[in-house]
Amino acid sequence: MHLHITKTSISFAGIIQSKIVTTVLGLVAEIERDFISLRTKEALPKRKSEGMKLGRPVGGAKNLKLDKHADKIDGYLVKGINKVAIAKLLDVSPNTLYEWLKVRRPGSTAAP
């Protein structure tokens, strides 16, 4: 195993040296993740006690990705084009179309 750090032009050609350095760097990254998690967990109760709402706002997105294609989608559905084909025509995944239909056109949510 060879370890090359390009930013500082350091190279560890020895297997043992490379293993030691990668292990130490992995431990540093893990400790940093733990510190971030701890700071976040400590901050949440404080923010909540200050009256701040936590989490995603209620109500969801007002503008969805497919809203600008609403007329096209309605036209395709009236013509009887299946939903997978409509998704391909709009260059989106079928799941994106199904989710949009679930929110904007509740009667059209059944998968083909």
C-alpha positions as CSV (number, residue, x, y, z in Angstrom):
1,M,0.0,0.0,0.0
2,H,1.3,3.4,-0.9
3,L,-0.1,6.6,0.5
4,H,0.5,9.9,-1.3
5,I,-0.6,13.3,0.1
6,T,-0.6,15.5,-2.9
7,K,-1.2,18.9,-1.2
8,T,2.0,18.6,0.8
9,S,3.9,16.3,-1.5
10,I,4.3,13.6,1.2
11,S,4.6,10.0,0.1
12,F,4.6,6.9,2.3
13,A,6.0,4.0,0.3
14,G,6.4,1.6,3.2
15,I,3.4,-0.6,4.0
16,I,3.7,-0.1,7.8
17,Q,4.1,3.7,7.5
18,S,1.1,3.9,5.2
19,K,-1.0,1.8,7.5
20,I,-0.1,3.8,10.5
21,V,-0.8,7.1,8.8
22,T,-4.2,5.9,7.4
23,T,-5.2,4.6,10.8
24,V,-4.4,7.8,12.5
25,L,-6.2,9.9,9.8
26,G,-9.2,7.6,10.2
27,L,-9.2,8.1,13.9
28,V,-9.0,11.8,13.6
29,A,-11.9,11.8,11.2
30,E,-14.0,9.6,13.5
31,I,-13.2,11.9,16.5
32,E,-14.2,15.0,14.5
33,R,-17.6,13.3,13.5
34,D,-18.2,12.6,17.2
35,F,-17.5,16.2,18.1
36,I,-19.8,17.5,15.5
37,S,-22.6,15.1,16.6
38,L,-22.0,16.1,20.3
39,R,-22.1,19.9,19.5
40,T,-25.3,19.4,17.5
41,K,-27.0,17.3,20.3
42,E,-26.0,19.9,22.9
43,A,-27.3,22.8,20.7
44,L,-30.8,21.4,20.0
45,P,-32.3,21.6,23.5
46,K,-30.8,25.1,23.9
47,R,-32.4,26.3,20.7
48,K,-35.7,24.6,21.6
49,S,-35.7,26.3,25.0
50,E,-35.2,29.7,23.2
51,G,-38.4,29.0,21.4
52,M,-37.0,28.1,18.0
53,K,-38.8,25.4,16.0
54,L,-36.7,22.4,15.2
55,G,-36.9,20.2,12.1
56,R,-38.4,20.7,8.7
57,P,-41.2,23.3,8.4
58,V,-44.7,22.0,8.1
59,G,-46.4,22.2,4.8
60,G,-43.8,21.0,2.3
61,A,-42.6,22.8,-0.8
62,K,-44.8,25.4,-2.4
63,N,-43.2,25.0,-5.8
64,L,-42.4,21.6,-7.0
65,K,-40.1,20.6,-9.8
66,L,-42.9,19.5,-12.2
67,D,-45.3,22.5,-11.5
68,K,-44.1,24.2,-14.7
69,H,-45.1,21.2,-16.7
70,A,-48.6,20.8,-15.2
71,D,-50.4,21.5,-18.4
72,K,-48.2,19.1,-20.4
73,I,-48.8,16.4,-17.8
74,D,-52.5,16.9,-17.8
75,G,-52.5,16.7,-21.6
76,Y,-50.5,13.5,-21.6
77,L,-52.8,11.9,-19.0
78,V,-55.9,12.9,-21.1
79,K,-54.3,11.3,-24.2
80,G,-53.8,8.1,-22.2
81,I,-50.0,8.1,-22.2
82,N,-48.7,6.0,-19.3
83,K,-46.9,7.6,-16.5
84,V,-43.5,6.0,-17.1
85,A,-43.6,7.4,-20.7
86,I,-44.6,10.8,-19.3
87,A,-41.7,10.8,-16.9
88,K,-39.3,10.0,-19.8
89,L,-40.8,12.8,-21.9
90,L,-40.2,15.2,-19.0
91,D,-36.7,13.8,-18.3
92,V,-37.5,12.9,-14.7
93,S,-37.7,9.6,-12.8
94,P,-41.1,7.9,-12.6
95,N,-41.0,8.4,-8.8
96,T,-40.7,12.1,-9.2
97,L,-43.8,12.1,-11.4
98,Y,-45.7,9.8,-9.0
99,E,-44.9,12.1,-6.0
100,W,-46.0,15.2,-7.9
101,L,-49.2,13.5,-8.9
102,K,-49.8,12.4,-5.3
103,V,-49.6,16.0,-4.2
104,R,-51.0,18.0,-7.1
105,R,-53.4,15.4,-8.7
106,P,-54.6,13.1,-6.0
107,G,-56.9,11.1,-8.3
108,S,-54.0,10.1,-10.7
109,T,-51.6,8.5,-8.3
110,A,-52.0,4.8,-9.2
111,A,-48.9,3.4,-10.8
112,P,-49.3,2.0,-14.3
